[in-house]
Amino acid sequence: MRFGQFLLPPRHIFYRTPLSAAFVNLRPIVPGHVLVMPKRIVTTMEELSEDEYIDMWKSVRQVQTALRQHYTTDRNTTDKD
């Protein structure tokens, strides 16, 4: 799987759906720094189908819940490029 120009090592991908994936940031800024992305590469989020968009944001919610439990925190940051 690719993230832009980067080939992601399979061991970095810890969450998958048919349309989305989450992986450990290759250069994490803080513990738990992960990225959730659609599997199909697009330039902007507007290019995602409705199913891809919904699946990605549901994935964000699932990953946030898991991170919150693992790192025992009540804070997270969500950003979209």
C-alpha positions in Angstrom: 0.0 0.0 0.0 1.2 3.5 -0.8 0.8 6.8 1.0 1.7 9.3 -1.7 5.2 8.5 -2.9 5.9 6.3 0.1 5.5 2.5 0.1 4.2 1.5 3.5 5.7 -1.5 5.2 2.9 -4.0 5.9 3.9 -4.1 9.6 3.0 -0.4 9.9 -0.6 -0.9 8.8 -2.6 -1.9 11.9 -6.2 -1.3 10.8 -7.9 -2.1 7.4 -11.3 -2.0 5.9 -12.2 -2.7 2.3 -11.9 1.1 1.6 -9.6 2.6 4.3 -6.4 1.8 6.3 -4.6 3.2 9.3 -0.9 3.1 9.9 1.8 4.3 12.2 3.3 7.6 11.0 6.8 6.9 9.5 8.1 9.8 11.5 5.8 10.1 14.5 5.8 13.5 16.4 4.2 12.0 19.5 3.4 8.5 20.7 0.2 7.3 19.0 0.8 9.5 15.9 -1.1 7.6 13.2 -2.7 8.3 9.9 -6.0 7.1 8.5 -6.4 7.2 4.7 -8.7 5.9 1.9 -7.1 3.0 0.0 -7.8 4.7 -3.3 -5.3 7.6 -3.9 -7.1 10.9 -4.6 -5.9 14.5 -4.7 -8.7 15.9 -2.6 -11.3 14.5 -0.3 -14.0 15.7 -2.7 -12.9 13.0 -5.1 -13.9 10.2 -2.7 -17.1 8.4 -3.3 -19.7 8.7 -0.6 -18.9 5.1 0.5 -15.2 5.9 0.7 -15.8 9.1 2.6 -18.1 7.5 5.2 -15.8 4.5 5.6 -12.8 6.7 6.2 -14.4 8.7 8.9 -15.9 5.6 10.6 -12.3 4.3 10.5 -11.1 7.5 12.2 -13.6 7.0 15.0 -12.5 3.3 15.5 -8.8 4.2 15.5 -9.4 7.2 17.9 -11.2 4.9 20.3 -8.5 2.3 20.3 -5.7 5.0 20.7 -7.6 6.6 23.6 -7.8 3.3 25.4 -4.2 2.3 24.7 -2.7 5.7 25.6 -5.3 6.5 28.3 -6.0 10.0 27.0 -9.1 12.0 26.4 -7.5 14.1 23.6 -6.8 13.6 20.0 -6.2 15.7 16.9 -7.9 15.2 13.6 -6.6 16.9 10.5 -7.4 16.5 6.8 -5.0 17.3 4.1 
